Amino acid sequence: MLPVGLQVYTVRHEMAKDFDGTLVQIAKMGYQGVEVGGILPAHAKRLCADLGLKIAGKHALYEELRTELQKHIDHTLGLEVPTLLCAWSMATPEHSWETITETLESVAQEVKRQGLNFAYHHHDHELKQHVGNVTVLDYMAENAPSMAFEMDIAWLHLGGVSPSQYLEKYAERTILVHIKDVRKSAKGYDFAELGQGDVDLTKAIAAARKTATTWLLAEQDESDDPIRSATNNAVWLRSH
C-alpha cells in the first residue's frame, strides 16, 4: 500500500499563520507525510518527526533552482528528504522551453550527483503547449533524461490527456503522484474535494500503483475551507 501525504500548498495560508499548529492538524487528519516548498523553519524536521510525519519531497520554483540551486540542495539534504522538485516553470520569448529543459537536465544531474532524486511537477500548460509537434511534457521527457516526474492527476485531465494513460506512459519516470480533483465551472474549472469533480480518480490511482511512485499526495489548490478540504480528502483516500 502506497503511503498517503498532503502537499501543504493546500493549507499554505494556515501554515503562514501557524506553522506548528497546522502540522499538528495535518497529523491528526491521518496523513503519513507532507510535501513542502521553499525554505522551512529550522525546527521543521524535528517537529515532523515528533508528529510521525515524513517529508516526501521539497518544491522550489524554476528560477530558484536556476539561481540558488546549492541552497535548495543543502536544505533538502538537511531535512533528509529524498527528492527535490521543480514546482513550476513557464517559457517566455526570452527563455524558451528548449532552454528551460536544458537547464533542468543540468540541475537534475547535479542534484543526483549530490545524492538526491530530482523531479518535475507539471501543470496543464506543459500539455497544451508544444515544442515542434510534441507536447512540452513529452519534449522534457525526451531531452531531460536525468529528470523524473511528479505527475498531477488533475493537471493531466485539464491538459486534455488521460491521466491513467500518461501514468502508464511514464511509469518508470513517475516517482511522486498528486491526487487532485477538478470540475467544470463557468470560469472553466474549479478545484474540488476528491470524488466531487470530473476526474476518474479510481482509474488514475490504479495506474499510479503500477508506477515507480513512492507517495500519493493529496493537493487542493483552492478551497473556501482548506482544513476541511484536507480532512475530507484524507478520509476519501483512506476509503479508496
C-alpha positions in Angstrom: 0.0 0.0 0.0 1.4 3.4 -1.0 1.7 6.0 1.8 -0.6 9.0 1.6 0.6 12.5 2.2 -0.5 16.1 1.9 1.0 18.7 -0.3 1.0 21.6 2.1 0.2 24.2 -0.6 -3.3 23.1 0.2 -3.1 24.8 3.6 -0.5 27.4 2.7 -2.3 30.3 4.3 -2.8 28.4 7.5 0.8 27.4 7.5 1.9 31.0 7.1 -0.2 32.0 10.2 0.6 29.0 12.4 3.2 26.6 11.0 3.4 24.3 14.0 -0.3 24.2 14.7 -1.2 23.4 11.1 1.3 20.5 11.0 -0.3 19.1 14.2 -3.7 19.3 12.4 -2.3 17.5 9.3 -1.0 14.7 11.5 -4.4 14.4 13.2 -6.1 14.0 9.8 -4.2 10.8 9.3 -1.7 11.7 6.7 1.5 9.8 6.8 3.6 12.6 5.4 3.8 16.0 3.8 5.3 17.6 0.7 6.7 21.0 1.3 8.0 24.1 -0.6 10.6 26.8 -0.1 12.8 27.0 3.0 11.3 25.7 6.2 11.8 26.9 9.7 14.8 25.3 11.4 12.7 23.1 13.7 10.5 21.7 10.9 12.4 18.4 10.6 12.2 17.7 14.4 8.5 18.7 14.5 7.6 16.4 11.6 9.4 13.6 13.3 7.7 14.2 16.6 4.3 14.1 14.8 5.1 11.0 12.8 5.1 12.8 9.5 7.7 12.0 6.9 8.6 14.7 4.4 8.1 13.1 0.9 9.6 15.9 -1.2 10.5 19.6 -1.3 9.4 22.0 -4.1 11.3 25.0 -5.4 10.5 27.3 -8.3 12.5 27.0 -11.6 14.1 30.4 -11.1 15.2 29.4 -7.6 16.8 26.2 -8.9 18.4 28.1 -11.7 20.0 30.8 -9.5 20.2 29.2 -6.0 20.5 25.5 -6.6 23.0 24.7 -3.9 20.9 26.4 -1.3 18.0 24.2 -2.1 20.1 21.1 -2.3 21.6 21.8 1.1 18.2 22.4 2.6 16.7 19.2 1.2 19.7 17.2 2.4 19.4 18.8 5.8 15.7 17.8 6.0 16.7 14.2 5.0 14.2 14.5 2.2 14.8 12.1 -0.8 13.5 14.3 -3.6 13.9 17.9 -4.7 11.4 19.1 -7.2 10.8 21.9 -9.7 7.4 23.2 -8.8 6.7 25.5 -11.8 8.2 26.9 -15.0 6.9 28.8 -17.9 8.5 29.7 -21.2 8.9 33.3 -22.4 10.1 34.7 -25.7 13.5 35.3 -24.0 13.5 31.9 -22.1 12.3 29.1 -24.4 11.1 25.6 -23.4 14.3 24.3 -25.0 16.4 26.5 -22.7 14.3 25.5 -19.6 14.7 21.8 -20.5 18.4 22.1 -21.0 18.7 23.9 -17.6 16.5 21.3 -15.9 18.7 18.4 -17.2 21.8 20.2 -15.8 20.0 20.7 -12.5 18.9 17.1 -12.4 22.5 15.8 -13.0 23.9 18.0 -10.2 21.1 17.1 -7.7 21.6 13.4 -8.4 25.4 13.8 -8.1 24.7 15.0 -4.5 22.6 12.0 -3.7 19.0 13.3 -4.2 16.2 12.5 -6.7 15.1 15.3 -8.9 11.6 15.5 -10.4 9.5 18.0 -12.3 5.9 18.9 -11.2 3.9 19.9 -14.3 0.7 21.9 -14.8 -1.7 21.8 -17.8 0.3 24.3 -19.9 3.1 21.7 -20.5 0.4 19.6 -22.2 -1.3 22.4 -24.1 2.0 24.0 -25.4 4.3 22.3 -27.8 7.9 22.2 -29.0 7.7 21.3 -32.6 5.0 18.7 -32.9 5.3 17.3 -29.3 3.9 18.5 -26.0 6.3 20.3 -23.7 6.0 17.4 -21.2 7.0 14.8 -23.8 9.8 17.1 -25.0 11.1 17.3 -21.4 10.9 13.6 -21.0 13.0 13.1 -24.1 15.5 15.8 -23.6 16.0 15.8 -19.8 16.6 12.0 -19.3 18.1 12.6 -15.8 14.8 14.1 -14.6 11.9 12.1 -13.0 8.3 13.4 -12.8 5.7 14.2 -10.3 2.5 13.5 -12.2 -0.5 15.6 -11.2 -3.8 13.8 -12.0 -6.0 16.9 -12.3 -3.5 18.9 -14.4 -3.2 15.9 -16.8 -7.0 15.9 -17.0 -7.1 19.6 -17.7 -4.3 19.3 -20.2 -6.6 17.1 -22.3 -4.9 13.7 -21.8 -5.9 10.6 -20.0 -4.2 10.6 -16.6 -4.0 6.8 -16.4 -2.5 6.6 -19.9 0.2 9.2 -19.1 1.0 7.4 -15.8 1.4 4.2 -17.8 3.5 6.0 -20.5 5.9 7.4 -17.9 5.6 4.7 -15.3 9.3 4.3 -14.7 9.9 8.1 -14.5 7.0 8.9 -12.2 8.2 8.9 -8.6 5.5 11.0 -6.9 1.8 11.5 -7.8 -0.5 14.3 -6.9 -4.1 13.2 -6.4 -6.4 16.1 -7.2 -9.9 16.7 -8.5 -11.5 19.5 -10.6 -14.9 20.1 -12.0 -16.2 22.2 -14.9 -17.5 25.7 -14.0 -18.4 29.0 -15.6 -14.8 30.1 -15.4 -13.5 26.9 -16.9 -12.9 24.8 -13.9 -12.9 24.8 -10.1 -10.7 22.7 -7.7 -12.8 20.2 -5.9 -12.5 17.8 -3.0 -11.6 14.3 -4.0 -14.6 12.4 -5.5 -16.5 15.7 -6.1 -15.2 16.5 -9.5 -14.8 15.2 -13.0 -11.5 13.3 -12.8 -11.6 9.4 -12.8 -9.6 9.1 -9.6 -10.1 5.4 -9.1 -8.7 4.6 -12.5 -5.8 7.0 -12.0 -4.9 5.6 -8.6 -4.9 2.1 -10.0 -2.5 3.3 -12.7 -0.3 5.1 -10.2 0.2 1.9 -8.2 1.9 0.5 -11.2 4.4 3.3 -11.5 7.7 3.9 -9.6 5.9 6.4 -7.3 6.7 6.3 -3.6 3.8 8.5 -2.4 0.3 9.5 -3.3 0.0 13.2 -2.3 -3.4 14.9 -1.9 -3.5 18.5 -3.1 -6.3 21.0 -3.5 -5.1 24.3 -4.9 -8.1 26.4 -3.8 -10.8 25.9 -1.2 -13.1 28.1 0.8 -12.1 26.0 3.9 -8.7 24.4 3.3 -8.6 22.5 6.6 -12.0 21.0 5.9 -11.0 20.0 2.4 -7.6 18.5 3.5 -9.5 16.5 6.2 -12.2 15.3 3.7 -9.5 14.4 1.1 -7.7 12.3 3.7 -11.0 10.4 4.5 -11.6 9.8 0.8 -8.1 8.5 0.2 -8.3 6.1 3.2 -11.6 4.7 1.8 -10.2 4.3 -1.7 
